[in-house]
Structure formats: C-alpha cells, structure tokens
Amino acid sequence: MIPLLAVIPVAVFGLWIFYKSRKANVFIWLPAYLRGDWAGKREAHSSSAAGPTHILFCIADHYEPAVGNPGPATERARVAQWVERYPETFSRFKDADGRSPRHTFFYPAEQYDAGHVERLGDLVRAGHGEVEVHLHHDRDTSAGLRAALLKFAEQLRSHGHLGAAQDGRPKFGFVHGNWALDNSLPGGTWCGVNDELRVLAECGCYADFTLPSAPSPAQTRRINSIYYATDDPDRPRSHDDGVEVRSGGAPSGDLLIVQGPLLIFRPSGRILPRMENGNLDHLAPVSSARIAAWLRARVCVAGRPDWLFVKLYTHGCIERNLQFFFGGPMADLHARLCEHYNDGRRYRLHYVTAREMYNAIRAAERGLTGHPGEYRNLEIGPPPCAR
C-alpha cells in the first residue's frame, strides 16, 4: 500500500493542475485537442511527397495606438516607430515570392485618428502590410454595430485602405476586441450582439481573424481550423463550431472563421507543458520549438494539407512589444523562418496579409493547384493605396 504521505503531494499537485487548467478555460477546447478533431490533424500524413509544403504566414496585429490613453504625442510616437523602423528591420528577409514580411494592422474603429491611419498608408504603399478592421464595443445593438462598421469602413476607404471584391464593393477582415466575437463572453460583456456574424457579413466582412482567444472564456470548442459559421441571431457564440472549408467545396453559412494555432507544447528547459496560442509578445520568447508547434497545429483547408496557414497575433503598439518587434526577437523569428522553412524542397514560405491569406484559402477551396502565391488577389483585390 502506498503511504499516505506519498499520496498527498501527488493529490495536491493534481488539484493545482486542475485549478490552473480551469482558470485558463482549457476544458473548453481540450476535448477537440485530445481527439485531434481538425482537418490538418486528420490529414497529417496525406500531403503529397511530390512537392514542398507551402507555409502562408500572417501576423494579425490588434493595433491600438491609444491603448492606455497615453495622449496624442505618445500615440504619434508609437505609429512613427512602426512606419520608420519596420522597413529597415524586415526588408532584408525574403520569402519564396521575393516578398518581405507583411503585417496586417487591425485598427480599432473607436480609436480612429486620421493622422495615424494616413501614416500607416506609407507602409501599405511600400508593400509592408495592410490595414483592416478592429472593434471594441460593449452592450451594443445590431443597429449600433452596423453603423459603426459602415462608418469606419468608409473612413478607411477615404485613406485608400481596404480591398474590394470584383464588383467593386469594399471588403474587410475583422478582429473583435476583448475576444468577444458574437457575444461570446459570459454575461454579454464587450459585445451584446447575438447576430454579429451576420451583421459583419452584410457590412462587407470577408473573414474573422479573432481566434484563438484562449485562455479567455470566449474560446471556441473548434480549434486549429478554417471553417464557416452559421449565425443563430437568438443565441451567442454561433461560431463555437462550424463546417470546415474543404477543397472542392463551396462557401456556406454566414462568415468564414480563420483560426491560429492552439495546442499544448513543452518549451525547451521546462518540465511542465504550456499552452501555445500564437501570441507574439515580449513574455513569450520566439524559439525554434514554438515555430515547430505552429506548424504542428496544421491549420489547413481540408483536402489540401500541403498548404499550411499560420496566423499569429500580437498587440504591436504596447511599448514592451515595440521593443519585441524592433529590438531583435522578431528579426530572429524571420531569420529562422527563412533559413529553415524556405528551402524550396521541403518548404516554401509565403508572407501574406489577412486579405491575401483569405484569397489563398478560397483558391484551395476552389481546388486550384500550384503556387499559392499566385492567388494573393484572387477574389479581393489590394487596397487602392497599394495598387
């Protein structure tokens, strides 16, 4: 019989692990993770041996110059650092298409400043990124949301931002503030709109890039997936699950959801594993192990496991993350990507914006083959200021 004194520490440790896991809302998505219930995991061994794996790499920045209410001077300084330092830091890195890293600035509607948005246009015109829609709202209504989205889309278009469909209608990618897409936080905080997916689509949203949101309770059961969600206007969290995008398939539901990686991995030198959610932050050092974890998530279109979509996120206007981006860690990330994942034989790297990633997803869904870099502008063209 095991002595009681030996059992107690094990039991205490187990309770501690359970407490930490519950606090981090792991049990929302852990069942899907343990089952390997997503297209890339199920098709991990079915990619063609005849050609390389294409990696489409996108950074979705919850870009908030006014975070913390620092005042106009600090806001301008934050934006200026991005405009001035981004080209000099990252232009030397090239993907398989000869393009340097591309950044997607999801700019918050409630922080609109004409000067900041105009300055970001310098980066767009130089081919370093694009601007999309971000929104924080609380206890909102469908009508209020619609008005805010249409107004902000028009403001961005006045600066030459946002791509357009073939019929000329402006289209935008979306990231929800506070992770609360479709009223998904308990109590309806930081949203309030149960039919948000439908309103987004009707206002011109081509896809949502909010997820993963773990450890937030807004995290969905579905993970590591690209899928269509159908809105139930009478209930929140309609995107909790959906229909995976499939090669040879067709659009369905109300809105395309593009998720980033979410999995368990153990960093080098650590005994306990941790959650990997694709966050680029000064507290989450970039390493070869993390890059491998992003690829192990295998986010793809069902039936096209040789095209992997790596969508990460960050909050690039926080001072500590400005140092993270321009002080060395992000340059090290791109050096690792170009050295190890762009050899042309096993891997080909493609830096993409959110819009370009969407176009490649649609190409895979339509069964188009070859080089995904050819489809950057397949359905939604570049913003006017980048043409």
N, C-alpha and C positions, 0 to 999 in steps of 0.2 A: 504493500500500500504506500502511495506517495505521501510523504509527510505533509501535514497541513501547512507548515511554514514555507514549504517549497511551492505550494499551490497558490498561496496568497499573492506573491508578486506577479505571477502569471495572470491571475484574475484581474488584479489592479491594472496591469498593462493592457489587457484586453478591453477593459472598461474605458480606459483612456483613449485607445484607438477608436472605439465605438463612438465616444463623445466627440472626438475631433472630426470623425467622418460625418457624423450627423450635423455638426455645426457647419461643415463645409458643403452640406447638401449632396454628398457623394451618392447617397442611396437613390437619388432621382435617376441618375444615368448609369450607375454601376451595373444593373442587370443587363442592359444592352451591351456594355463593355465586356462583361464576362461571357456573354453569348457570342460575341463577335458579330453583332447584328447590324452590319452595314456593308454596302456593296464592295468596297475595297478590300475588306477583310475576307469576305466570302470568295473573292476572285483573286486573292493574293498570288496564287500560283498559276494563273491562266494568261498572264501577259505574254505577248509574242516574244520569242527568243530571237527573231529576225532583226529587230531594231532596238534602239535605245528607249529608255523610259524618259518621257518628257516631263519636266517639273515646271509648273506655272506658279510663279512666286509673287505673292501680292501682300502688301502691308496696308491694312486699313487703320488709319490714324484717327482716333477720336480727338480731333484737332481743335483745342479750345484756348485761344489766346487770352480770354478774360477769366480763365479759371482762377479762383481765389480772389477775384475782384482787385487786381493789383494796381489798377489805374492805367490811363491811356499810354503813358510813357513806357511802362513795363510791357504792355501789350505790343506796342510798336517794336520794342527791342526783341521780343520773342519772335515775332514774324520776320524781322530783319535777319536774325541769325539763320533761320531756315533758308531765306532767299539767297543770302550771301555765302553761307557755308556748305549748303547741300551740293552744289556743282563741284566745288573744289575737293570735297570729301569723297564723292562717289563716282565721279565721271570716269575714273580710270578702270572701273570694273565693267566687264562686257559679258553679255550672255551669248547664247548661240546665234542670236539675230544681230549681234553687234550693238545691242542697246545697253545703256547703263541702268542701274536700279531706278525703278519708278515708284513713286509714293502717291497714295490716294489720301487726300485731305478731306475727311468728312467734317465739314464745317458746321457748327451749331447755328440753327436759324435764329435762336433767341439772342445770340451774340453777334449778329450781323454788324459788320463795320465795313463801309465801302472801301476805305483805305487798305485794310488788311486783305480783303478779297482781291482787290486790284493788284496788290503786290504779289500774291500767290500766282497771279496770272503770268508773272515773269518766269516762274518755274515751269508752268504749263507750256508756255511758248517755247521754252528751251528743251522741251521733251523730258522733263524730270518728274512729271506727275499730272494729276488731275484733281479737280475739286468736286465733291459730292455732298449729299445732304445728311446732316446730323440734327437731332432734335431732342431736347429735354422738355417735357411738359408734365403737368400734374393735374389730376381731377379734371381732365379735358372732356370735350364732347366731339362727336364725329364732325359736326359743322366747324367747330373751332380748329380741329386738326386739319381739315380740308383747306380752310382759309390760310392757315399758317404755311402749309406745304406749297400751295399755289403762289402765294406772295413771295416766299423765299426762292422758289424755282425761278420766278420772273426776275428777282434781284440778281441771282447768279447769272442768268442769261444776259442781263444787261452788261455784265463784265466779260462776256464771251465764254462762260463756263457752261457745262452740261452738254452731253452728246445728244444726238437726235436719231429717231427712227427713220426708216426710209421714206416715210410720208412727211417728214419734217417736224413731227411732234417732239418736243424736248422730253428727255428721259433722264432719270437719276437713280443712283444707288443709294441705299439708306442704312444708317446705323442709329439705333434707338438709344437715347441717353438713359443711364441708370439700368440698362439691360432689359427694360420692362416692355418689350415688344408685345403688342396685342394684350395689354393689361395683365401681364403675366406675374407681377409681384403680388404677394399676399395683401389683401385689403384694397387692391386697386390703386396703390400709390404710384406716383411717377408715370401715370398714363391715364387710365379711366375710360379708354375707348375699346370696347369689345370687338368692334368691326374694323380695327385698324388695318389689317391686311388688305381688306377690300378697298378702304379709302386710299391707302398707299398706291395700289394698282391703278385705281381710277385717276389718280393725280399724276401718273407717269412713272412710278417706281418700277424698274425692271428687275430688281432683286434686293433682298435684305442681307446684310453682312454683319449683323449684330453678334451672332453666336460663334463660339460657345460663350456662355455667360457664367459658367461655374467659376467660383463657388457660390454665386448668387442663387437664391431660390427660383429665379426666373429661368434657370437652365431647363432645357427640354429633355425628354426621355430619349429622343433620337439624337445620335451623335455621329460625328465624322461623316456627314452625309451632305449631298446636294439633292434637294427634294422640293416638291410642290406642296404647299399647304393650302387647305381649303378653309375659308373663314366661316365660323359659326357666329353670326352677329349677336347672338344672345348669350354667348359664353366667352370667357377669356381663354388665352393660351391655345388658340386654334392651330398653332404651328408646333404643338408638342410632338406631333408625328405627321407623316405625310407620305406622298408617293415619290419614291426615288426616281431621279432623272435617269433615263435609260437610252442607250444608243439604239437608234431605230424607232424611238418613241416619239411622243409629241407633248407639248405643254398641257398641263391640266391644273385644276384648282385655281386659286386666286393669286398666289405670289410665290416666286422662286426663293428658296432659302439656301444660302451658301454658308456652310459651317467651316470653321477652322478646326485644328486638331484638338482632341480631348482624350487623354489616356493617362495611365499610371506608368511612371518610369522612375528609375533609381539613378540619381546623378552619381558621377564618379566620386568616390570617397565618402559616400553617405550610406549608413546602414539601412535606414528606413526609406521606402519609396515616397514619391510626392506626386502631386497632380501636375500634369503638363497641359496648359490651356492656350498655348500660343501667344502669351503675353511678352512683349518686348519692353523690359523695364530695368531700371538700374538695380533692382533687387533680384532679378532673375538673369544671372550671367549667361551669355551665349556660349555654347560649347558644341563640340562635335556630337556629343551624346544627345543634346537637345535637337540638333538638326536631324539626326537619325530617327529620333522619336517623332518628329513632324512627318517624316516620310513613312514611318511605320503606321501612322494613322490611316494612310492610303485613302484620302478623300478623293473620290473619282466619280465619273459617270458610269453607271452600271453597264458592263459590256465593253468599256474602254479603260482597263486597268493600267494601260501603258501611258496614260495622261494623268498625272497626279497634280491636284490643286492644293497648294499650300497657302492658306490665307491666315496671316498673323494679325495681331492688333497691338496698338500702343496708344499712349497719351503723350504726344510729342511736344506739347507746349508747357509741360511742367519742367521747372528749372533742372531738377535732378535728371530728367530724361533728355534734356538738351545736351547735357554732358555725356550721357549714354550714347546719343546719336553721333555727336561730333567730337568726342574725346577719345575714340578708339574702338570701343566694343562693337559698334555696328560695322565699321570698316573691316574688323576681324571676321565678322559674320560673312560679309560678302566675299572676302578673300577665301574663306573656307568653301563657300558655295562654288565659286569659280574654279577652285583647284580640284575639288573632289566630285562635283556634280555637273560638270560641263565638259567631259572629255570627248563627247561626240560618239562614243562607242556604247557605253553603258547608260550614260545620262546626257540629256540636253536641257540646259537651263533657259527659262524664258521669264524675264522680268515683265510683269503686267500690272496695269491698273485694275481697279474693280470692274470698270466697263469692259476692258479687254478680256478679263477673266470670264465675264458673263458671255461675251461673244464666243470664246473658245468652248465654253460649256454647251452653248447652242450648236456649235459645229459638231461636237461629239454626239450630242443628242440626234442630230440630223444624219449621223452616220458618215460624216466627212472624214477623210483619212489624210495621212501625210503629216506635214509640219504644222503644229498648232499656231505657230507664229504667223502663218498666212491668214488667220481668221480673226485678227485683232479688231477689225472693223466690220465684221460680217453683217450684223443687223443694226447695231447702233454705232453711228459714226462718231469721230472725235469731236471735242468741243470746238466752237468757232475760233477761239483764240489760239488753238493749236494747229489749225489747218494751213 
